[in-house]
Amino acid sequence: MLTGATALVCLLGWLQKRPCSTTGFDFVKTTTRACYTDIYPLYFVRGLKDGRVPYFDQLSGQDIQYVEYPVLSGGFMQVVSLLVKPFGVDERGMAFYNVTAAILALLAIVAVLATAYAAGRRSLKAGLMVALSPALLLTAYINWDLLAVALTALAVAAWAKSRPALAGVLLGLAVAAKFYPLLFLGPLFLLCVRAGQWRALGRLLAGTAGGWLAVNLPVMIFAWDGWLEFYSFSQKRGIDWGSIFFFLQDRGMSGLEDTSRLNMLGTGTFLVLALGIAVLTFVAPRRPRLPQLMFLVMVAFMLPNKVWSPQYVLWLLPLVALARPRLPAYVAWQVGEVIYFFGIWWYLLSVTLRAEGSDLSSTLSAVATFDSPEQGISNDVYYVALLARFVTVLLLALLVVKDILFPSGDIVRDGEVDDPAGGILDGTPDAFSLRTVRRRPLAAPA
């Protein structure tokens, strides 16, 4: 059932992009019909059409010198580009998109099944929350994010099966596909400390390092500059659409054009929130469930981020289904994501209408320099969409915090259940918490 539901939604997602694929994903058409994808244009822009190998072959005439994705994602792109070689020259771009979409659909199925496995007795509900998500339908084929999402879901499933080394390897591969899964080492560390599970933590960390190095080390050795592009690009990147800073800058917050200051502000805010999550872990009356902390650390990373692309909703989908499988807040969040999805494309459409010329470079230039007050087009509708997503994600986080502080209200823990995704943590007594420290009696004087 879960496989069929996911396949159906992915098929509908492919059909949603179909009107744009028939026009070669023309930029104006993609904004008009809200069916944009990075996959098709990057086949050409990143040199795959010309046989360039990511990280090893330098790009020419572009702001970046190499493919700007982590190694496993670049490897995915390279493998698919080789698979479409038998197609005619004029057909390869669309074949690259379609083959990539088919593989991403399979990865979506993997993510759903792994999430359902980690959910325990609520497996069907958790799986359907991911499989039937409107956000999955709309964003599955924007980029290659489902690779990291599936690997992360598999890592959580392996941890739930009390196989920390395998979970680490899968998590290391996920980090090799996208940066964000690295953040999940924090919740695992905190929970293992509270439970006193040091051996499992060591096996997890060793597996993570091994999985990441197995993919990255060959490229680091033979194509250092290309490997480094992702990290240098991430540092130099400025404010992008979707970020709360995009809104704050338009509302007069100064200094955000300085990338160093922007990075410091975003990272500093994340670290403060992460510290709060650490304190919450040790003061909670009952040890938090792993998906709860994973979701919170992901939200702490996304809310103050300088980039928040529409497809980042995929990062949260399995975590929400595991952390808080209640429909009212989930539906409100999905509505917020759908509002933003259409809001961003129609916002870009309003910019495109004023672009000078019809070529992609001039359109992107106009988008980058767009300032609605001077050009007579208000940003207000777009900011409503941006804040709708921001607020609904924040609301979900606050509800998860409430469940942690008042575990009797946690629906997953009905019937004396502890943590279905916890693996070796499930049902393990605490070795340390701030509550036990406060209750410990003072030693009698000698």
N, C-alpha and C positions, 0 to 999 in steps of 0.2 A: 504493500500500500504506500509506504513512504517513498519507495523508489519510483513508483508510477506517478505519485503526486509531484515529486521534484522534477521528473522528466517532463511532465505536462507544463509546469510553470516555466521551465527552461525553454521549452518549445514556444510558449507564448512570448517569452522574452526575446527569442530570436525573431518571431513574427513582428514584435513591436519595433525592432530595428530594420525590418525588411523594407519599408518605404524609403529609407535612406540608402540601403545597399543597392537598390535599383538605380540610384543616381550617383553611385560612386562615393557616397558619404560626403556630398557637397556640404560645405560648412554652413551655408545659409539654410539648406534643407534640414540639416541635423538640429539646428536651433529652433527652426519653425516647428518641426515634428517631434522634438525632444527625443531623438534617437541617436545621439552622438556616441561614438566609440573612439578610443585611442588606438585600437588594434589595427584597423585598416590603414590610417595615415602613417603610423609609425613603421609599418612595413616598408614604406618608401622613404620616410624622413630619416630613419635610423640605418639606412644603407642595406637592409636585408634583401631588397630587390636586386641590388648590385652585387650580392654575394659577400658583403662585408661581414666579418665575424665579430660579434659583440666582444668588447674589451681588448681585442687584439688589433682590430683595424680602426684607424682614426677616421673620424667624420670630418668633412670639409664644408666650409661655408655655413657653419652653425655656431650657436652660442656655446654649445657643449662639444667636447672633443670625442667622447665615447658614449655608448649606451648608458643611461643614467639609472639603471635598475640594479638591484642586488643580483648576485651571480646566478642563482637558480632561476630567477625570472628571465634573465638574459639567455640562459641555456634553453629554457622553454621556447623563447622566441626563435632561437637558432634551429632547434629541432623541427619546429613546424615549418620554418622556411625551407628546410631540406625536404620535408615531406611533400611540399607543393611544387618542387622542381619539375616533375613530369608534366605539369600543366603548361599551357601556352603562356607566352610572355605577358600577353594582355589579360590573362585570366588568373595569374598568380596572386595578385593582391586580394581579390575576392575569395579565392581559395584559401589564402592564409587566414582571412577572417573567419570563414566558415569552419575550417578545421580547428582553429583555436576555440571557437564557440562550442564545438562538439566536445572537445576535451574539457573545457570549463564546465560544461553541463555534467560530465561524468564526475568531476571534482565536487560539484554541488551535491550530487547524490552521495558521494563519500562523506562529505561534511554533515549531511543530514543523518545518515545512518550512524556515524560516530557520535554525534550529539545525542541521538536517541539511546544509544548504548550506555553512554555516561549518565543518562537521566534516571536510570533504575526503573522503578515501577511506573513512573510517569513518562516512559519512553515515547509512547505514541503522541501524546500531547506536545512534548518538547520537539519531537521530529517534525510534526505538522506546523508548529509555530515557525520553524525555519523554512520548511518546504513550501508552504503556502504564503509566504511573505510577499506582499506587493513590492517591497524594496528589492527582493531577490529578482523578481521578474524585470524590474526596470533597470537594475544596475549590474546584473551578472556579467554582461559583455562590454562594459565600459573599459575595463583594464584587466590585468592578469591577477587580481587580488584573490580570486577563489583558490589559487594554488596554495597560498599561505593559509587561507581559512581552512582548507581541507586538512593540511598537515597539522595545524594547531588542534583541530577537532580530533584527529587521530592521536595526537599526543595526550590530550585530556582523556580519551578512551583508554589508552595504554596505562596511564596513571590510575584510572579507575579500576583497572584490572590488576593493580599492584605490581606493575612492571616499570619501575622508575628508570632503568637504563634505557629501555626502548622508548619510553616517553621522552627522555632527554634527546635521543637521536632524532626523533621526529620533530621535536621542538627546535633543535639545531638546524634541521633542514628548513623548517618554517622561517626561521630567522634569516636563512640564506635566500629566501624568496622575498621577504618583506622585513623591515626592521622591527615592527611593533611586537611580534611574539617574544622578543627578548625581555620585554617588560614583565612577562608572566613568571619569570624566575623570582621576582620580588615576592608575590603572594606565596609561591611554593616555599621559599626560604622562611618567610614569617610563620607559616603554618607548621612547617617541620620543626622550627625552633620551639613553638608552643607545645608541640606534641613530643618533642625530644627525639625525633626521627632523623638522626644525623647520618646514619649509614645510607638511608634512602636518598637523602639530599645529596650526598656525595656521588652516588651512582647517577642521579639525575644530572648533576653538573658535568660529570665526566662524559655522559652520553651527549649532552648538548654541545660541549666543546668538540667532541669527536665528529658528530654529524655536521656541524658548521665548518670545521676545518677540512673535512673530506671533500666538500664542494668548493670552498674558497681557496684553500692553500695552492692548488695547481695554478689558478688564475693569478693569485698574489705573486707567485714565483715567476711566471712567464709573461705576465701582462700587468705589472704593478700600477702603471698610470691608468689603465682602463679599469682595473678593479677599484681604484681610489675615486673614480668619477662620481659614484653614487654618494659617497660621504662628503666630498667637496661640494657637489651640487646641492646637497641638503643644507649645508652650512650657508651657502651663498644665496639660497633661494629667499625671496622676499615674501611679503604678504600675498596670499592667494585668495580667490573667491571662497566663500564658505567659512572663513576664519572669523572669529569674533573681533579680531584686530582690524579686519576689513571694515567692519561697522564702526569701530571706535575711531579709526583714523578719519573716516568721513565725518564723524561727529566732533572732530577737533583735537583728538589726542595726538600730541606732537611727538617727534623723535622716532616714530615707527619706521621711517624710511631707512634708518640706520640698522643694517642687518645684524650687526653685533649686539646692539641694544635689544633688538627684537628677539634674538636668540636667547639672550640672558633673561629677558622678561618671561618668555614662554617656558624656558627650562626652570627658572626659579619658581614660577607658579606651580609647575608640575611637581617639583621637589617638595614644596610646602604641602601640597595635597597628598603626596606619597607618604610624607611623614605622618600626616593625619590618619591615613589608612593603616600605617604601622601601629600607631597608638590604639586605634580602634580594634585591631587584631588582638591586642593583649589586654584590653579593658573589657571586651565583650563578655557577657556572663557565660556564654558558651562559644567554643571555638568556631569562628565563621566557616562556612562552607567554601571550598576552593573556587567554584564559579562565582560566588559573590565577590570575593576579593579580586579575581581576574577581571570581572566587569568593572569594578570600581577603579582599578589602576588603569584600565583602558579609557574610561571616561576622564580620569585625571590627566591623561596624556592628550586626549582629543580636544577638550574644552579650551585650553589655552594654546593650542597649536596654531602655527601660522598658515597651515594648509589643512583643509578639511574638504576633500573631494567627495562628490556624491556617492561613489562606490565604497567609501569607508564604512557605510552602514553594514556592509557584509562582515566587517570585523566584529561587530557587536551582536549579530544575529544569534549565533550559537550560545554566546555568553548570556544573553537575555533569557533565552529559552531554558537555560540551566539555572540561572541565578534567581529568576523570579517569574515562574510560569503562570502568571495571572493575566487574564485577557484585557481587562479595562485599560490599565496603564500601557500594556503592549500595543493595543489598538491606537491609543492616543499618540504613542511614539511613531507608529507606522504612518499615521496621518501626517505628522510633522515631517517625516522623511519624504513622503510623496509630495507634500506642498513644496518642500525645498527643491526636490528633483525638477519639478516643472518651473519653479521660480527661477532657478539658475539659468535654464536654457532660454526662457522668455526674456530674462534680463539681458543675456548676451545677444538675443535677437534684436532688442531695442538698440543696442550698440551697433550691431552689424548694419542696421538700416541707415546709419549715418557714416558708415565706413567709406572712405574714398577708394573707388575702384572695387572690383569684385574678386580679386585674387586673395588667397588665404593670408599671405603675409601682411597685406594692407589691412585686412579685417582684424587680424590678431593685434596689429599695432594700434588700431583704433580702440579695440577692447582694452588694451593695456593702459591707454591714456585717457580712458573715458572719465569724464567728470560731469555728472548729470546736471548740476545747477547751471553751469555755463552753457550747456548744450540744450537746455530746455526739457530734459527728460528726468523725471523724479526717480530716485532709488528706493522710495518708501515701500513699494510693494515687494521689492526684492528683500529688503531688510526685515519685513514681516515674515517672509519665508525663512530667512536665515535664523531669526530669533525663534521661530516655531520649532525648528529642529533643535536648537541649542537648549531651549527651555524643556522640551519633552525628554531629551536625554538627561538633563540635570534632574528632572523630576524622578525618572527611573532610578537614578543613583541615590537620591534621597530616600526613596522607598526601600531600596536594598539596605541602606544604612539603618533604617528603622527595623527591618527584619533582623539585622545582626544584633542590634541593641535589645530587641524584644523578640527573641527566637520563638516564643510561643505563637507568634503570628506568622511564622515562616511556613507556607503551605507545603514545602518540600519535606519538612520535618514532622508532618502529621503522622501519628502512629509510632512514635519513638524512633523514627528514622534519623540518622545523624547526617551523613554526607555521601550520597550515592556515587558522586564523582571523586570522592576523597581517597579511594584506594586504601593504602595502609593507614591513612589518617582516619578512615571511617570507624567510629566507635573507639578510637584510641584515647585513653585518658590523658589529660594535660600533664605535661612535665613542668610547665612554667606559664604563669600569667600574672599580670599586675594585681588582680584580685586576690590570688593566693598569697602573694607577697604581703599585701596589706593585712590579710587575716592571720598571717603567721605570728605566733606569740613571741615576745622578746625572750631571749635566753635568760635564765635565772642567774643572778650573780654568783660567782664562785665563792 
